[in-house]
Amino acid sequence: MSTKVSGQLTRLHETHTCFIPLQYPLIFPYEEGGYQEDIPVRDCHKYGQSRKRIRISLREFIAFRIQDRKVEFGNVVNSRRLFQQFLVDTYTMIEAQSLSFIRNNQNLIRSDILNGLQ
């Protein structure tokens, strides 16, 4: 999605908070449902173990949004063909986030692979 600001064309990143509500105004008419990278994982301590991750991933957020609930009307699930397009777009968002992690953390990834090769 691109926006024009003072004569320049700027690109809105896929993980921006406003991306999903702006891309799908029929599904999210009140601009709710934007993904934020600082959503904490709810504290649940199982058998004295601590969590490795403390933030919700984009995949977990999308999985939460597409669940059909009895207590609220599911605009996302009941939007038929738009729901299918939403799933395709969110899948590409998740894959793009994964690829950007790999691109930005090459030193960490390669050091883990090459650690035992001396």
N, CA, C and O atoms as a GROMACS GRO file, in nm:
protein
  472
    1MET      N    1   0.084  -0.117   0.000
    1MET     CA    2   0.000   0.000   0.000
    1MET      C    3   0.089   0.123   0.000
    1MET      O    4   0.184   0.130   0.077
    2SER      N    5   0.060   0.219  -0.085
    2SER     CA    6   0.140   0.340  -0.097
    2SER      C    7   0.055   0.461  -0.065
    2SER      O    8  -0.066   0.462  -0.091
    3THR      N    9   0.117   0.562  -0.008
    3THR     CA   10   0.050   0.687   0.019
    3THR      C   11   0.134   0.800  -0.038
    3THR      O   12   0.256   0.789  -0.047
    4LYS      N   13   0.069   0.909  -0.075
    4LYS     CA   14   0.140   1.022  -0.132
    4LYS      C   15   0.146   1.133  -0.028
    4LYS      O   16   0.043   1.184   0.016
    5VAL      N   17   0.269   1.169   0.012
    5VAL     CA   18   0.289   1.272   0.113
    5VAL      C   19   0.377   1.380   0.052
    5VAL      O   20   0.491   1.353   0.014
    6SER      N   21   0.326   1.500   0.042
    6SER     CA   22   0.396   1.618  -0.011
    6SER      C   23   0.471   1.588  -0.140
    6SER      O   24   0.589   1.622  -0.153
    7GLY      N   25   0.404   1.524  -0.235
    7GLY     CA   26   0.462   1.499  -0.366
    7GLY      C   27   0.548   1.375  -0.373
    7GLY      O   28   0.589   1.336  -0.483
    8GLN      N   29   0.577   1.311  -0.261
    8GLN     CA   30   0.658   1.190  -0.261
    8GLN      C   31   0.570   1.070  -0.233
    8GLN      O   32   0.474   1.078  -0.156
    9LEU      N   33   0.603   0.960  -0.295
    9LEU     CA   34   0.531   0.836  -0.273
    9LEU      C   35   0.602   0.756  -0.165
    9LEU      O   36   0.719   0.720  -0.182
   10THR      N   37   0.534   0.728  -0.054
   10THR     CA   38   0.594   0.651   0.055
   10THR      C   39   0.522   0.519   0.069
   10THR      O   40   0.403   0.508   0.038
   11ARG      N   41   0.593   0.419   0.114
   11ARG     CA   42   0.538   0.285   0.129
   11ARG      C   43   0.510   0.257   0.275
   11ARG      O   44   0.593   0.281   0.362
   12LEU      N   45   0.390   0.205   0.302
   12LEU     CA   46   0.351   0.166   0.436
   12LEU      C   47   0.391   0.020   0.455
   12LEU      O   48   0.348  -0.067   0.380
   13HIS      N   49   0.472  -0.007   0.556
   13HIS     CA   50   0.523  -0.142   0.579
   13HIS      C   51   0.409  -0.235   0.619
   13HIS      O   52   0.311  -0.192   0.681
   14GLU      N   53   0.422  -0.364   0.583
   14GLU     CA   54   0.314  -0.461   0.607
   14GLU      C   55   0.284  -0.481   0.755
   14GLU      O   56   0.171  -0.514   0.791
   15THR      N   57   0.382  -0.462   0.840
   15THR     CA   58   0.358  -0.483   0.984
   15THR      C   59   0.323  -0.354   1.056
   15THR      O   60   0.319  -0.352   1.179
   16HIS      N   61   0.296  -0.247   0.982
   16HIS     CA   62   0.254  -0.122   1.045
   16HIS      C   63   0.117  -0.141   1.110
   16HIS      O   64   0.036  -0.220   1.061
   17THR      N   65   0.091  -0.070   1.218
   17THR     CA   66  -0.033  -0.085   1.294
   17THR      C   67  -0.157  -0.056   1.209
   17THR      O   68  -0.260  -0.120   1.228
   18CYS      N   69  -0.148   0.037   1.118
   18CYS     CA   70  -0.264   0.077   1.037
   18CYS      C   71  -0.279   0.000   0.907
   18CYS      O   72  -0.374   0.025   0.833
   19PHE      N   73  -0.188  -0.090   0.875
   19PHE     CA   74  -0.191  -0.154   0.744
   19PHE      C   75  -0.318  -0.237   0.723
   19PHE      O   76  -0.387  -0.219   0.623
   20ILE      N   77  -0.349  -0.327   0.815
   20ILE     CA   78  -0.466  -0.415   0.798
   20ILE      C   79  -0.597  -0.336   0.796
   20ILE      O   80  -0.679  -0.360   0.707
   21PRO      N   81  -0.621  -0.244   0.891
   21PRO     CA   82  -0.747  -0.168   0.882
   21PRO      C   83  -0.758  -0.080   0.758
   21PRO      O   84  -0.869  -0.061   0.707
   22LEU      N   85  -0.647  -0.026   0.708
   22LEU     CA   86  -0.654   0.056   0.587
   22LEU      C   87  -0.671  -0.029   0.461
   22LEU      O   88  -0.736   0.015   0.366
   23GLN      N   89  -0.616  -0.147   0.460
   23GLN     CA   90  -0.628  -0.235   0.344
   23GLN      C   91  -0.768  -0.298   0.335
   23GLN      O   92  -0.818  -0.324   0.226
   24TYR      N   93  -0.830  -0.322   0.451
   24TYR     CA   94  -0.961  -0.389   0.456
   24TYR      C   95  -1.060  -0.306   0.539
   24TYR      O   96  -1.092  -0.345   0.651
   25PRO      N   97  -1.109  -0.194   0.486
   25PRO     CA   98  -1.203  -0.113   0.564
   25PRO      C   99  -1.340  -0.177   0.580
   25PRO      O  100  -1.413  -0.140   0.672
   26LEU      N  101  -1.377  -0.271   0.493
   26LEU     CA  102  -1.507  -0.338   0.509
   26LEU      C  103  -1.504  -0.439   0.623
   26LEU      O  104  -1.606  -0.460   0.689
   27ILE      N  105  -1.391  -0.500   0.645
   27ILE     CA  106  -1.379  -0.598   0.754
   27ILE      C  107  -1.357  -0.527   0.887
   27ILE      O  108  -1.412  -0.568   0.989
   28PHE      N  109  -1.278  -0.420   0.886
   28PHE     CA  110  -1.246  -0.346   1.008
   28PHE      C  111  -1.296  -0.202   0.994
   28PHE      O  112  -1.215  -0.112   0.972
   29PRO      N  113  -1.427  -0.178   1.007
   29PRO     CA  114  -1.481  -0.044   0.984
   29PRO      C  115  -1.443   0.058   1.092
   29PRO      O  116  -1.448   0.178   1.066
   30TYR      N  117  -1.405   0.012   1.210
   30TYR     CA  118  -1.370   0.104   1.318
   30TYR      C  119  -1.220   0.110   1.342
   30TYR      O  120  -1.176   0.154   1.447
   31GLU      N  121  -1.142   0.066   1.244
   31GLU     CA  122  -0.996   0.067   1.247
   31GLU      C  123  -0.939  -0.013   1.364
   31GLU      O  124  -0.830   0.018   1.412
   32GLU      N  125  -1.010  -0.113   1.408
   32GLU     CA  126  -0.956  -0.200   1.513
   32GLU      C  127  -0.880  -0.314   1.448
   32GLU      O  128  -0.895  -0.338   1.328
   33GLY      N  129  -0.802  -0.382   1.521
   33GLY     CA  130  -0.739  -0.503   1.470
   33GLY      C  131  -0.603  -0.485   1.411
   33GLY      O  132  -0.557  -0.574   1.340
   34GLY      N  133  -0.535  -0.373   1.435
   34GLY     CA  134  -0.402  -0.355   1.380
   34GLY      C  135  -0.298  -0.430   1.463
   34GLY      O  136  -0.304  -0.432   1.586
   35TYR      N  137  -0.203  -0.490   1.393
   35TYR     CA  138  -0.096  -0.564   1.460
   35TYR      C  139   0.008  -0.466   1.512
   35TYR      O  140   0.049  -0.374   1.442
   36GLN      N  141   0.051  -0.487   1.636
   36GLN     CA  142   0.159  -0.410   1.695
   36GLN      C  143   0.266  -0.507   1.743
   36GLN      O  144   0.235  -0.615   1.793
   37GLU      N  145   0.391  -0.468   1.727
   37GLU     CA  146   0.499  -0.559   1.761
   37GLU      C  147   0.524  -0.567   1.911
   37GLU      O  148   0.603  -0.651   1.955
   38ASP      N  149   0.461  -0.484   1.990
   38ASP     CA  150   0.488  -0.485   2.133
   38ASP      C  151   0.371  -0.541   2.216
   38ASP      O  152   0.356  -0.504   2.332
   39ILE      N  153   0.290  -0.628   2.159
   39ILE     CA  154   0.182  -0.692   2.234
   39ILE      C  155   0.244  -0.802   2.319
   39ILE      O  156   0.303  -0.896   2.265
   40PRO      N  157   0.232  -0.794   2.452
   40PRO     CA  158   0.296  -0.895   2.537
   40PRO      C  159   0.217  -1.026   2.539
   40PRO      O  160   0.095  -1.027   2.521
   41VAL      N  161   0.288  -1.134   2.560
   41VAL     CA  162   0.225  -1.265   2.578
   41VAL      C  163   0.169  -1.268   2.719
   41VAL      O  164   0.235  -1.224   2.814
   42ARG      N  165   0.049  -1.319   2.733
   42ARG     CA  166  -0.013  -1.328   2.864
   42ARG      C  167   0.068  -1.420   2.954
   42ARG      O  168   0.114  -1.525   2.910
   43ASP      N  169   0.086  -1.380   3.078
   43ASP     CA  170   0.164  -1.461   3.171
   43ASP      C  171   0.090  -1.589   3.207
   43ASP      O  172  -0.018  -1.586   3.266
   44CYS      N  173   0.151  -1.699   3.170
   44CYS     CA  174   0.099  -1.828   3.214
   44CYS      C  175   0.220  -1.917   3.240
   44CYS      O  176   0.292  -1.956   3.148
   45HIS      N  177   0.241  -1.946   3.365
   45HIS     CA  178   0.357  -2.026   3.403
   45HIS      C  179   0.314  -2.171   3.416
   45HIS      O  180   0.230  -2.205   3.499
   46LYS      N  181   0.374  -2.255   3.332
   46LYS     CA  182   0.341  -2.396   3.330
   46LYS      C  183   0.456  -2.474   3.390
   46LYS      O  184   0.566  -2.476   3.335
   47TYR      N  185   0.432  -2.538   3.499
   47TYR     CA  186   0.532  -2.625   3.561
   47TYR      C  187   0.664  -2.555   3.587
   47TYR      O  188   0.770  -2.615   3.574
   48GLY      N  189   0.658  -2.429   3.624
   48GLY     CA  190   0.778  -2.355   3.658
   48GLY      C  191   0.865  -2.315   3.540
   48GLY      O  192   0.978  -2.271   3.561
   49GLN      N  193   0.816  -2.329   3.417
   49GLN     CA  194   0.895  -2.292   3.300
   49GLN      C  195   0.870  -2.145   3.266
   49GLN      O  196   0.761  -2.093   3.286
   50SER      N  197   0.972  -2.081   3.214
   50SER     CA  198   0.955  -1.943   3.168
   50SER      C  199   0.953  -1.942   3.015
   50SER      O  200   1.011  -2.029   2.950
   51ARG      N  201   0.886  -1.843   2.959
   51ARG     CA  202   0.873  -1.833   2.814
   51ARG      C  203   1.000  -1.775   2.753
   51ARG      O  204   1.067  -1.691   2.814
   52LYS      N  205   1.033  -1.821   2.632
   52LYS     CA  206   1.146  -1.765   2.559
   52LYS      C  207   1.107  -1.634   2.493
   52LYS      O  208   1.184  -1.538   2.494
   53ARG      N  209   0.989  -1.630   2.436
   53ARG     CA  210   0.941  -1.508   2.372
   53ARG      C  211   0.847  -1.436   2.468
   53ARG      O  212   0.771  -1.498   2.542
   54ILE      N  213   0.854  -1.304   2.465
   54ILE     CA  214   0.765  -1.226   2.551
   54ILE      C  215   0.666  -1.143   2.470
   54ILE      O  216   0.582  -1.074   2.528
   55ARG      N  217   0.673  -1.149   2.337
   55ARG     CA  218   0.584  -1.074   2.250
   55ARG      C  219   0.508  -1.168   2.157
   55ARG      O  220   0.556  -1.276   2.123
   56ILE      N  221   0.389  -1.126   2.116
   56ILE     CA  222   0.305  -1.203   2.024
   56ILE      C  223   0.362  -1.190   1.882
   56ILE      O  224   0.402  -1.082   1.840
   57SER      N  225   0.366  -1.301   1.810
   57SER     CA  226   0.411  -1.297   1.671
   57SER      C  227   0.293  -1.257   1.582
   57SER      O  228   0.177  -1.261   1.623
   58LEU      N  229   0.326  -1.220   1.460
   58LEU     CA  230   0.223  -1.183   1.362
   58LEU      C  231   0.133  -1.302   1.330
   58LEU      O  232   0.012  -1.286   1.312
   59ARG      N  233   0.191  -1.420   1.323
   59ARG     CA  234   0.113  -1.541   1.295
   59ARG      C  235   0.011  -1.567   1.405
   59ARG      O  236  -0.103  -1.602   1.377
   60GLU      N  237   0.052  -1.551   1.531
   60GLU     CA  238  -0.040  -1.572   1.643
   60GLU      C  239  -0.150  -1.467   1.644
   60GLU      O  240  -0.265  -1.498   1.676
   61PHE      N  241  -0.116  -1.344   1.608
   61PHE     CA  242  -0.215  -1.237   1.604
   61PHE      C  243  -0.321  -1.264   1.498
   61PHE      O  244  -0.440  -1.249   1.523
   62ILE      N  245  -0.276  -1.304   1.378
   62ILE     CA  246  -0.370  -1.332   1.269
   62ILE      C  247  -0.455  -1.454   1.304
   62ILE      O  248  -0.575  -1.456   1.275
   63ALA      N  249  -0.395  -1.555   1.364
   63ALA     CA  250  -0.472  -1.674   1.406
   63ALA      C  251  -0.581  -1.636   1.506
   63ALA      O  252  -0.691  -1.691   1.502
   64PHE      N  253  -0.551  -1.542   1.594
   64PHE     CA  254  -0.651  -1.495   1.690
   64PHE      C  255  -0.763  -1.419   1.620
   64PHE      O  256  -0.880  -1.435   1.654
   65ARG      N  257  -0.728  -1.336   1.520
   65ARG     CA  258  -0.828  -1.254   1.452
   65ARG      C  259  -0.924  -1.336   1.366
   65ARG      O  260  -1.038  -1.296   1.348
   66ILE      N  261  -0.880  -1.449   1.311
   66ILE     CA  262  -0.967  -1.524   1.220
   66ILE      C  263  -1.047  -1.633   1.289
   66ILE      O  264  -1.116  -1.710   1.223
   67GLN      N  265  -1.040  -1.640   1.420
   67GLN     CA  266  -1.122  -1.738   1.492
   67GLN      C  267  -1.267  -1.693   1.495
   67GLN      O  268  -1.296  -1.574   1.509
   68ASP      N  269  -1.357  -1.788   1.482
   68ASP     CA  270  -1.500  -1.759   1.490
   68ASP      C  271  -1.543  -1.771   1.635
   68ASP      O  272  -1.526  -1.876   1.697
   69ARG      N  273  -1.599  -1.664   1.691
   69ARG     CA  274  -1.639  -1.662   1.832
   69ARG      C  275  -1.789  -1.647   1.843
   69ARG      O  276  -1.853  -1.582   1.760
   70LYS      N  277  -1.846  -1.707   1.946
   70LYS     CA  278  -1.990  -1.697   1.967
   70LYS      C  279  -2.029  -1.566   2.034
   70LYS      O  280  -2.144  -1.525   2.024
   71VAL      N  281  -1.936  -1.501   2.102
   71VAL     CA  282  -1.970  -1.380   2.177
   71VAL      C  283  -1.965  -1.253   2.091
   71VAL      O  284  -2.016  -1.149   2.133
   72GLU      N  285  -1.904  -1.260   1.972
   72GLU     CA  286  -1.902  -1.143   1.886
   72GLU      C  287  -1.923  -1.186   1.741
   72GLU      O  288  -1.894  -1.299   1.703
   73PHE      N  289  -1.974  -1.093   1.662
   73PHE     CA  290  -1.997  -1.122   1.521
   73PHE      C  291  -1.864  -1.124   1.448
   73PHE      O  292  -1.786  -1.030   1.459
   74GLY      N  293  -1.838  -1.229   1.373
   74GLY     CA  294  -1.711  -1.244   1.304
   74GLY      C  295  -1.711  -1.182   1.167
   74GLY      O  296  -1.741  -1.249   1.068
   75ASN      N  297  -1.678  -1.052   1.159
   75ASN     CA  298  -1.671  -0.986   1.028
   75ASN      C  299  -1.567  -1.050   0.939
   75ASN      O  300  -1.587  -1.061   0.818
   76VAL      N  301  -1.456  -1.093   0.997
   76VAL     CA  302  -1.347  -1.148   0.917
   76VAL      C  303  -1.389  -1.279   0.854
   76VAL      O  304  -1.370  -1.299   0.734
   77VAL      N  305  -1.446  -1.368   0.932
   77VAL     CA  306  -1.481  -1.501   0.884
   77VAL      C  307  -1.600  -1.497   0.789
   77VAL      O  308  -1.607  -1.576   0.695
   78ASN      N  309  -1.694  -1.407   0.811
   78ASN     CA  310  -1.816  -1.402   0.731
   78ASN      C  311  -1.807  -1.312   0.608
   78ASN      O  312  -1.909  -1.280   0.548
   79SER      N  313  -1.688  -1.270   0.571
   79SER     CA  314  -1.677  -1.180   0.457
   79SER      C  315  -1.647  -1.252   0.326
   79SER      O  316  -1.612  -1.187   0.227
   80ARG      N  317  -1.659  -1.382   0.322
   80ARG     CA  318  -1.653  -1.467   0.203
   80ARG      C  319  -1.526  -1.448   0.121
   80ARG      O  320  -1.417  -1.481   0.167
   81ARG      N  321  -1.539  -1.394  -0.001
   81ARG     CA  322  -1.422  -1.381  -0.090
   81ARG      C  323  -1.320  -1.282  -0.036
   81ARG      O  324  -1.201  -1.299  -0.057
   82LEU      N  325  -1.366  -1.180   0.034
   82LEU     CA  326  -1.274  -1.086   0.095
   82LEU      C  327  -1.194  -1.154   0.205
   82LEU      O  328  -1.078  -1.120   0.229
   83PHE      N  329  -1.255  -1.250   0.272
   83PHE     CA  330  -1.184  -1.330   0.372
   83PHE      C  331  -1.072  -1.411   0.307
   83PHE      O  332  -0.963  -1.423   0.364
   84GLN      N  333  -1.097  -1.465   0.190
   84GLN     CA  334  -0.993  -1.541   0.120
   84GLN      C  335  -0.878  -1.449   0.080
   84GLN      O  336  -0.761  -1.487   0.094
   85GLN      N  337  -0.909  -1.330   0.033
   85GLN     CA  338  -0.804  -1.234  -0.001
   85GLN      C  339  -0.728  -1.191   0.124
   85GLN      O  340  -0.606  -1.173   0.120
   86PHE      N  341  -0.800  -1.174   0.235
   86PHE     CA  342  -0.737  -1.139   0.363
   86PHE      C  343  -0.639  -1.247   0.406
   86PHE      O  344  -0.529  -1.216   0.452
   87LEU      N  345  -0.676  -1.373   0.390
   87LEU     CA  346  -0.587  -1.483   0.426
   87LEU      C  347  -0.461  -1.485   0.340
   87LEU      O  348  -0.351  -1.508   0.390
   88VAL      N  349  -0.477  -1.461   0.211
   88VAL     CA  350  -0.361  -1.458   0.122
   88VAL      C  351  -0.268  -1.343   0.160
   88VAL      O  352  -0.147  -1.361   0.166
   89ASP      N  353  -0.325  -1.225   0.185
   89ASP     CA  354  -0.242  -1.110   0.222
   89ASP      C  355  -0.172  -1.130   0.355
   89ASP      O  356  -0.055  -1.096   0.369
   90THR      N  357  -0.242  -1.185   0.452
   90THR     CA  358  -0.178  -1.206   0.583
   90THR      C  359  -0.072  -1.315   0.575
   90THR      O  360   0.029  -1.308   0.646
   91TYR      N  361  -0.092  -1.415   0.490
   91TYR     CA  362   0.012  -1.517   0.471
   91TYR      C  363   0.138  -1.455   0.412
   91TYR      O  364   0.249  -1.485   0.456
   92THR      N  365   0.120  -1.368   0.313
   92THR     CA  366   0.237  -1.302   0.255
   92THR      C  367   0.303  -1.206   0.355
   92THR      O  368   0.424  -1.187   0.351
   93MET      N  369   0.223  -1.146   0.444
   93MET     CA  370   0.280  -1.062   0.549
   93MET      C  371   0.367  -1.144   0.644
   93MET      O  372   0.476  -1.101   0.682
   94ILE      N  373   0.319  -1.261   0.682
   94ILE     CA  374   0.394  -1.348   0.772
   94ILE      C  375   0.523  -1.395   0.706
   94ILE      O  376   0.629  -1.397   0.770
   95GLU      N  377   0.515  -1.433   0.579
   95GLU     CA  378   0.635  -1.476   0.507
   95GLU      C  379   0.734  -1.362   0.488
   95GLU      O  380   0.854  -1.382   0.499
   96ALA      N  381   0.684  -1.241   0.460
   96ALA     CA  382   0.771  -1.125   0.444
   96ALA      C  383   0.841  -1.092   0.575
   96ALA      O  384   0.959  -1.055   0.575
   97GLN      N  385   0.770  -1.106   0.687
   97GLN     CA  386   0.832  -1.082   0.817
   97GLN      C  387   0.940  -1.186   0.845
   97GLN      O  388   1.045  -1.153   0.899
   98SER      N  389   0.915  -1.310   0.811
   98SER     CA  390   1.013  -1.415   0.829
   98SER      C  391   1.137  -1.391   0.743
   98SER      O  392   1.250  -1.407   0.791
   99LEU      N  393   1.117  -1.352   0.618
   99LEU     CA  394   1.230  -1.324   0.529
   99LEU      C  395   1.310  -1.202   0.573
   99LEU      O  396   1.432  -1.200   0.560
  100SER      N  397   1.242  -1.100   0.625
  100SER     CA  398   1.315  -0.983   0.674
  100SER      C  399   1.396  -1.017   0.798
  100SER      O  400   1.504  -0.961   0.818
  101PHE      N  401   1.346  -1.108   0.883
  101PHE     CA  402   1.424  -1.154   0.998
  101PHE      C  403   1.550  -1.225   0.951
  101PHE      O  404   1.658  -1.202   1.004
  102ILE      N  405   1.536  -1.312   0.853
  102ILE     CA  406   1.652  -1.384   0.801
  102ILE      C  407   1.750  -1.287   0.737
  102ILE      O  408   1.872  -1.301   0.755
  103ARG      N  409   1.700  -1.189   0.662
  103ARG     CA  410   1.787  -1.091   0.598
  103ARG      C  411   1.862  -1.006   0.700
  103ARG      O  412   1.980  -0.978   0.680
  104ASN      N  413   1.796  -0.966   0.807
  104ASN     CA  414   1.858  -0.876   0.904
  104ASN      C  415   1.943  -0.947   1.009
  104ASN      O  416   2.017  -0.880   1.081
  105ASN      N  417   1.935  -1.077   1.020
  105ASN     CA  418   2.008  -1.150   1.124
  105ASN      C  419   2.101  -1.256   1.064
  105ASN      O  420   2.114  -1.365   1.121
  106GLN      N  421   2.164  -1.226   0.954
  106GLN     CA  422   2.253  -1.323   0.890
  106GLN      C  423   2.371  -1.361   0.978
  106GLN      O  424   2.408  -1.479   0.982
  107ASN      N  425   2.430  -1.266   1.048
  107ASN     CA  426   2.545  -1.297   1.133
  107ASN      C  427   2.506  -1.395   1.244
  107ASN      O  428   2.581  -1.487   1.275
  108LEU      N  429   2.391  -1.375   1.304
  108LEU     CA  430   2.344  -1.464   1.410
  108LEU      C  431   2.313  -1.603   1.356
  108LEU      O  432   2.349  -1.703   1.417
  109ILE      N  433   2.247  -1.610   1.241
  109ILE     CA  434   2.210  -1.739   1.182
  109ILE      C  435   2.334  -1.815   1.138
  109ILE      O  436   2.347  -1.934   1.167
  110ARG      N  437   2.424  -1.749   1.070
  110ARG     CA  438   2.545  -1.816   1.022
  110ARG      C  439   2.638  -1.856   1.135
  110ARG      O  440   2.707  -1.958   1.126
  111SER      N  441   2.641  -1.778   1.241
  111SER     CA  442   2.727  -1.816   1.353
  111SER      C  443   2.673  -1.942   1.422
  111SER      O  444   2.751  -2.023   1.472
  112ASP      N  445   2.542  -1.958   1.427
  112ASP     CA  446   2.485  -2.080   1.485
  112ASP      C  447   2.517  -2.202   1.399
  112ASP      O  448   2.546  -2.310   1.452
  113ILE      N  449   2.512  -2.186   1.267
  113ILE     CA  450   2.540  -2.298   1.177
  113ILE      C  451   2.687  -2.334   1.179
  113ILE      O  452   2.722  -2.452   1.184
  114LEU      N  453   2.774  -2.233   1.175
  114LEU     CA  454   2.917  -2.256   1.164
  114LEU      C  455   2.987  -2.268   1.298
  114LEU      O  456   3.110  -2.276   1.302
  115ASN      N  457   2.914  -2.270   1.407
  115ASN     CA  458   2.973  -2.273   1.541
  115ASN      C  459   3.056  -2.400   1.565
  115ASN      O  460   3.161  -2.392   1.629
  116GLY      N  461   3.013  -2.514   1.517
  116GLY     CA  462   3.085  -2.638   1.544
  116GLY      C  463   3.181  -2.678   1.435
  116GLY      O  464   3.227  -2.793   1.436
  117LEU      N  465   3.215  -2.591   1.340
  117LEU     CA  466   3.298  -2.627   1.226
  117LEU      C  467   3.442  -2.577   1.238
  117LEU      O  468   3.493  -2.521   1.141
  118GLN      N  469   3.507  -2.593   1.349
  118GLN     CA  470   3.646  -2.547   1.360
  118GLN      C  471   3.744  -2.657   1.337
  118GLN      O  472   3.865  -2.634   1.343
   0.00000   0.00000   0.00000
